[in-house]
Amino acid sequence: IREARPKVTLVVRMAASVANYDYIVDWEFQTDGLIRIK
């Protein structure tokens, strides 16, 4: 028996301003266990 599930991604975003610079970091969590940081 096989299941068909849509690919779902949860994105957690952090934005920080440090000394006139803006930093944005995204963490992507996928249902297959993959974690990607951008």
Secondary structure, 3 states (H helix, E strand, C coil): CCCCCCCCEEEEEEEEEECCEEEEEEEEEECCCCEEEC
